[in-house]
């Protein structure tokens, strides 16, 4: 089947670009002597996680227990849940997972740590723990000062837990005003987590893993000595925000295929892909700024002006003259992570021919 014969809206992925992106990040990790542990919350697709591990990834990162459970069912043996998890129901799910594979999770408080330690008391093997370090995103995490030392000391008190390392996420790099600012954010994030590691060493506490990662920072910045692992996610499929930061959309592998369904006047074009096909996500500023609600892949500087539940509206006279009702177009989503979560499957294609359907089995697995 040709991609142009697919029902729309549909999530389609260029296989050649996908493989090139996978090889690029694995090569970056290999060249720097660090492990790659990609974040699969981007695609939520076991087949793509398998592609990444076959290419050399050490394991995978997930955001939610539900993702980890699906990935474990599909052959993943080494999973890090880069999130703060609380609640006895969730702890039981963690215990079930820990008996099946190498599992590690994040913590950022003594309260959470003690609750985990109590629940895992008597378990056959300790639960691997990474402390999240706050480096400027202003989300979860402890500061690289005595807070991280106090938390590490608490973990070391409990035989049911094992401190594996430190991790952070410099997600504020997406909003950097320039490439140099993005590089500065990445450098400072690394200095902060390395400082946290030195503080632990000074207290007689050693860790094996120093983990960082966001796609924009890794695309533009340099890794410092002492970092052992990177955890980018978006790099595999890319999106309009990443293309904007690179000023190059040729590395975007994922598109939403949509159909022109109406041309009510000489300037308006309406597509059949609205919020429920693209999300209404925008990045309002910085190197990843996304004009409009999606970029038309095969037309110069054409962006979606308005979104409704089922409709995308473009107001552009020249574009109106170029397309006819019934034509199909490719849209580069602004943010691929929530977009993938809108679809049951994606279609891989080569030379505009569909070669495989991949099931997005983690869709909706956000608990």
C-alpha positions as CSV (number, residue, x, y, z in Angstrom):
1,X,0.0,0.0,0.0
2,X,1.1,3.5,-0.8
3,X,1.0,5.9,2.2
4,X,-1.3,8.1,0.1
5,X,-3.8,5.3,0.2
6,X,-4.1,5.2,4.0
7,X,-7.2,6.4,5.8
8,X,-6.5,9.7,7.5
9,X,-5.5,11.0,9.9
10,X,-2.7,8.5,10.2
11,X,0.7,8.4,12.0
12,X,3.4,7.6,9.4
13,X,7.1,7.1,10.0
14,X,9.9,7.3,7.4
15,X,12.0,4.2,8.1
16,X,15.3,5.5,6.6
17,X,15.2,8.7,8.7
18,X,14.2,6.7,11.8
19,X,17.2,4.4,11.4
20,X,19.5,7.3,10.8
21,X,18.3,9.0,14.0
22,X,18.8,5.8,16.0
23,X,22.3,5.4,14.7
24,X,23.2,9.1,15.3
25,X,22.4,9.0,19.1
26,X,23.9,5.6,19.6
27,X,27.0,6.9,17.9
28,X,27.1,9.9,20.1
29,X,26.9,7.7,23.2
30,X,29.6,5.3,21.9
31,X,31.9,8.1,20.9
32,X,31.6,9.6,24.4
33,X,31.9,6.3,26.2
34,X,28.5,6.5,27.9
35,X,25.5,4.3,28.0
36,X,22.4,5.2,26.0
37,X,19.1,4.5,27.8
38,X,16.5,6.1,25.5
39,X,13.2,7.4,26.9
40,X,10.4,5.5,25.3
41,X,7.6,7.8,26.5
42,X,8.2,9.5,23.1
43,X,6.9,6.5,21.0
44,X,5.4,4.1,23.5
45,X,6.0,1.3,21.0
46,X,7.8,-1.9,22.0
47,X,9.0,-2.5,18.4
48,X,10.9,0.8,18.4
49,X,12.3,0.1,21.9
50,X,13.6,-3.2,20.5
51,X,15.1,-1.4,17.5
52,X,16.9,0.9,20.0
53,X,18.3,-1.9,22.1
54,X,19.4,-3.8,19.0
55,X,21.3,-0.7,18.0
56,X,23.2,-0.8,21.3
57,X,21.1,0.9,23.9
58,X,21.8,-0.5,27.4
59,X,18.2,-0.5,28.5
60,X,15.3,1.8,28.3
61,X,13.7,4.7,30.3
62,X,10.0,4.9,30.9
63,X,7.8,7.6,32.6
64,X,5.1,5.4,34.1
65,X,4.7,1.9,35.6
66,X,2.2,1.1,32.9
67,X,4.8,1.6,30.2
68,X,7.2,-0.5,32.1
69,X,4.7,-3.4,32.4
70,X,4.0,-3.4,28.7
71,X,7.7,-3.1,27.8
72,X,8.5,-6.0,30.2
73,X,5.8,-8.1,28.4
74,X,7.6,-7.4,25.2
75,X,11.1,-8.5,26.1
76,X,12.7,-5.5,27.8
77,X,15.0,-6.7,30.6
78,X,16.5,-3.4,32.0
79,X,14.1,-0.5,32.7
80,X,14.5,2.7,34.6
81,X,11.3,4.5,35.6
82,X,12.5,8.2,35.7
83,X,9.6,9.3,37.9
84,X,8.7,9.8,41.6
85,X,6.4,6.9,42.5
86,X,4.2,6.8,45.6
87,X,1.3,4.6,46.9
88,X,1.1,1.0,48.0
89,X,-0.7,-0.1,44.9
90,X,2.1,1.3,42.8
91,X,4.7,-0.3,45.1
92,X,3.2,-3.7,44.6
93,X,3.4,-3.3,40.8
94,X,7.0,-2.3,41.2
95,X,7.7,-5.4,43.3
96,X,6.1,-7.6,40.7
97,X,8.2,-6.0,38.0
98,X,11.4,-6.2,40.0
99,X,11.1,-10.0,40.1
100,X,11.1,-10.1,36.3
101,X,13.9,-7.8,35.2
102,X,16.5,-5.2,36.2
103,X,14.4,-2.4,37.5
104,X,15.4,1.0,38.9
105,X,13.3,4.0,39.9
106,X,13.7,7.6,41.0
107,X,13.3,9.2,44.4
108,X,13.4,12.7,45.7
109,X,12.3,12.6,49.3
110,X,13.0,10.8,52.6
111,X,9.2,10.2,53.0
112,X,9.1,8.3,49.7
113,X,12.3,6.5,50.4
114,X,11.1,5.2,53.8
115,X,7.8,4.1,52.4
116,X,9.6,2.1,49.6
117,X,12.0,0.6,52.1
118,X,9.2,-0.6,54.3
119,X,7.3,-2.1,51.4
120,X,10.3,-3.9,50.0
121,X,11.5,-5.2,53.3
122,X,12.1,-8.9,53.0
123,X,12.3,-8.8,49.2
124,X,14.8,-11.2,47.7
125,X,16.8,-8.4,46.1
126,X,17.0,-4.7,47.0
127,X,15.3,-2.2,44.7
128,X,17.7,0.0,42.7
129,X,17.3,3.7,43.4
130,X,18.5,6.8,41.6
131,X,18.2,10.2,43.3
132,X,16.8,12.9,41.1
133,X,18.8,16.1,41.2
134,X,17.1,19.5,40.4
135,X,19.2,21.4,37.9
136,X,16.8,24.2,36.9
137,X,13.7,22.7,35.4
138,X,11.9,23.5,38.7
139,X,9.9,20.2,38.8
140,X,10.9,17.3,41.0
141,X,14.3,16.6,42.5
142,X,16.6,17.6,45.3
143,X,19.2,20.3,45.1
144,X,22.9,19.4,44.7
145,X,23.8,20.3,48.3
146,X,23.3,18.7,51.7
147,X,19.8,17.6,50.5
148,X,21.2,15.0,48.2
149,X,23.6,13.8,50.9
150,X,20.8,13.4,53.5
151,X,18.7,11.5,51.0
152,X,21.6,9.2,50.1
153,X,22.3,8.5,53.7
154,X,18.7,7.6,54.3
155,X,18.7,5.1,51.4
156,X,21.9,3.5,52.7
157,X,20.1,2.8,56.0
158,X,17.8,0.3,54.3
159,X,18.9,-3.2,53.2
160,X,15.8,-3.3,50.9
161,X,17.1,-0.4,48.8
162,X,20.3,0.1,46.8
163,X,21.6,3.5,45.7
164,X,22.5,3.0,42.1
165,X,23.1,6.6,41.0
166,X,21.9,10.1,40.3
167,X,19.9,11.4,37.4
168,X,18.5,14.7,36.1
169,X,16.6,16.1,33.2
170,X,17.6,19.5,31.8
171,X,14.1,19.9,30.1
172,X,14.4,23.7,30.4
173,X,16.8,23.5,27.5
174,X,13.8,23.5,25.2
175,X,13.1,27.1,26.2
176,X,16.7,28.4,25.7
177,X,16.7,31.6,23.7
178,X,19.8,30.6,21.7
179,X,22.0,27.6,21.0
180,X,24.7,29.1,23.2
181,X,22.1,29.3,26.1
182,X,21.1,25.7,25.4
183,X,24.7,24.7,25.6
184,X,25.1,26.6,28.8
185,X,22.1,25.0,30.4
186,X,23.5,21.5,29.5
187,X,26.9,22.3,30.9
188,X,25.4,23.7,34.2
189,X,23.2,20.7,34.5
190,X,26.2,18.4,34.3
191,X,28.2,20.5,36.7
192,X,25.3,20.3,39.2
193,X,24.9,16.6,39.0
194,X,28.7,16.0,39.1
195,X,28.8,18.3,42.2
196,X,26.1,16.1,43.8
197,X,28.3,13.1,43.0
198,X,31.3,14.7,44.6
199,X,29.3,15.6,47.7
200,X,28.3,11.9,48.1
201,X,31.9,10.8,47.6
202,X,33.0,13.2,50.3
203,X,30.5,11.5,52.6
204,X,31.8,8.1,51.7
205,X,29.0,7.2,49.3
206,X,29.8,6.0,45.8
207,X,27.4,5.7,42.9
208,X,27.8,3.9,39.6
209,X,25.4,5.9,37.4
210,X,25.4,9.6,36.6
211,X,22.6,10.0,34.1
212,X,21.4,13.1,32.2
213,X,19.5,13.9,29.0
214,X,17.2,15.8,26.8
215,X,17.2,15.8,23.1
216,X,17.9,19.6,22.5
217,X,20.9,19.7,24.9
218,X,22.4,16.5,23.5
219,X,22.0,17.8,19.9
220,X,23.9,21.0,20.7
221,X,26.0,20.5,23.8
222,X,29.1,18.6,24.9
223,X,29.3,15.8,27.5
224,X,31.6,16.3,30.4
225,X,33.8,13.7,31.9
226,X,32.1,11.8,34.7
227,X,28.7,11.4,33.0
228,X,28.0,7.7,32.5
229,X,24.5,7.7,30.8
230,X,22.2,9.7,28.6
231,X,18.5,9.4,28.3
232,X,17.1,11.3,25.3
233,X,13.7,10.4,23.9
234,X,12.5,12.7,21.1
235,X,15.6,12.1,19.0
236,X,14.3,8.9,17.4
237,X,11.2,10.5,15.7
238,X,11.9,14.2,16.1
239,X,9.2,16.8,15.6
240,X,8.7,20.5,14.6
241,X,10.2,21.8,17.8
242,X,13.4,19.8,17.3
243,X,13.5,20.7,13.6
244,X,13.3,24.4,14.6
245,X,16.2,24.0,17.0
246,X,18.3,22.5,14.3
247,X,16.9,24.7,11.5
248,X,16.6,21.5,9.6
249,X,13.4,19.4,9.3
250,X,15.0,16.6,7.3
251,X,15.6,14.6,10.5
252,X,11.9,14.5,11.3
253,X,10.8,10.9,10.8
254,X,7.2,11.1,12.0
255,X,4.3,12.8,10.3
256,X,0.6,12.9,10.5
257,X,-1.0,12.2,7.1
258,X,-4.1,14.3,6.6
259,X,-6.6,15.0,3.8
260,X,-7.7,18.3,2.4
261,X,-11.5,18.2,3.0
262,X,-12.6,21.8,2.3
263,X,-11.6,25.0,0.6
264,X,-14.4,27.4,1.7
265,X,-12.8,30.5,0.1
266,X,-9.7,31.5,-1.8
267,X,-7.4,31.5,1.3
268,X,-8.7,28.8,3.6
269,X,-7.7,25.1,3.5
270,X,-9.3,22.7,6.0
271,X,-7.7,19.3,6.9
272,X,-9.2,16.3,8.7
273,X,-6.6,16.3,11.5
274,X,-7.5,18.4,14.6
275,X,-6.6,18.4,18.2
276,X,-7.5,14.7,18.5
277,X,-4.9,13.9,15.8
278,X,-2.1,16.5,16.6
279,X,-2.7,17.8,20.2
280,X,-2.8,21.6,20.7
281,X,0.8,21.7,21.9
282,X,2.9,24.7,21.1
283,X,6.3,25.8,22.3
284,X,5.9,29.6,22.7
285,X,9.5,30.7,22.8
286,X,13.1,29.7,22.5
287,X,15.1,27.6,20.0
288,X,12.3,25.1,19.9
289,X,9.6,27.7,19.2
290,X,6.8,26.2,17.0
291,X,4.7,28.7,14.9
292,X,1.2,27.5,14.6
293,X,0.0,24.0,15.5
294,X,2.0,21.9,13.1
295,X,4.3,22.4,10.0
296,X,3.4,21.2,6.6
297,X,6.3,19.0,5.6
298,X,6.3,19.4,1.8
299,X,5.6,23.1,1.5
300,X,7.7,26.1,2.4
301,X,6.8,27.9,5.6
302,X,3.2,26.6,5.8
303,X,1.9,26.2,9.3
304,X,-1.5,25.3,10.8
305,X,-3.3,28.4,12.0
306,X,-6.2,27.0,14.0
307,X,-7.2,23.6,15.4
308,X,-10.6,22.2,16.3
309,X,-11.4,18.8,17.6
310,X,-11.5,17.2,14.1
311,X,-10.3,20.1,11.8
312,X,-7.0,21.9,11.1
313,X,-7.3,25.3,9.4
314,X,-4.7,27.0,7.3
315,X,-5.2,30.5,6.0
316,X,-2.8,30.9,3.1
317,X,-3.8,31.9,-0.5
318,X,-0.7,30.4,-2.2
319,X,-1.2,27.1,-0.4
320,X,-4.9,27.1,-1.3
321,X,-3.9,27.3,-5.0
322,X,-1.5,24.4,-4.6
323,X,-3.8,21.8,-3.2
324,X,-7.2,20.3,-4.2
325,X,-9.9,18.8,-2.1
326,X,-9.0,15.1,-1.6
327,X,-5.2,15.7,-1.7
328,X,-3.2,14.3,1.2
329,X,-0.5,16.2,3.0
330,X,2.1,15.4,5.7
331,X,2.2,17.4,8.9
332,X,5.2,17.5,11.2
333,X,3.7,17.6,14.8
334,X,4.9,20.2,17.2
335,X,5.5,17.6,19.9
336,X,5.7,14.0,19.0
337,X,5.4,12.5,22.5
338,X,1.7,13.3,23.2
339,X,0.9,12.9,19.5
340,X,2.0,9.2,19.5
341,X,-0.3,8.6,22.4
342,X,-3.3,9.5,20.2
343,X,-2.8,6.6,17.9
344,X,-3.1,2.8,18.1
345,X,-0.5,2.2,15.5
346,X,2.1,3.8,13.3
347,X,2.9,2.9,9.7
348,X,6.6,2.6,8.7
349,X,7.2,3.4,5.1
350,X,10.0,3.4,2.5
351,X,9.8,5.2,-0.9
352,X,6.2,6.1,0.0
353,X,5.3,2.4,0.4
354,X,4.0,1.1,3.7
355,X,6.3,-1.7,4.9
356,X,5.0,-2.4,8.4
357,X,2.4,-1.5,11.0
358,X,3.7,-1.1,14.5
359,X,1.3,-1.2,17.5
360,X,1.7,1.6,20.0
361,X,1.0,-0.8,22.9
362,X,1.8,1.7,25.6
363,X,-0.9,4.1,24.4
364,X,-2.8,5.3,27.4
365,X,-0.6,3.5,29.9
366,X,-0.1,6.5,32.1
367,X,-0.8,5.0,35.5
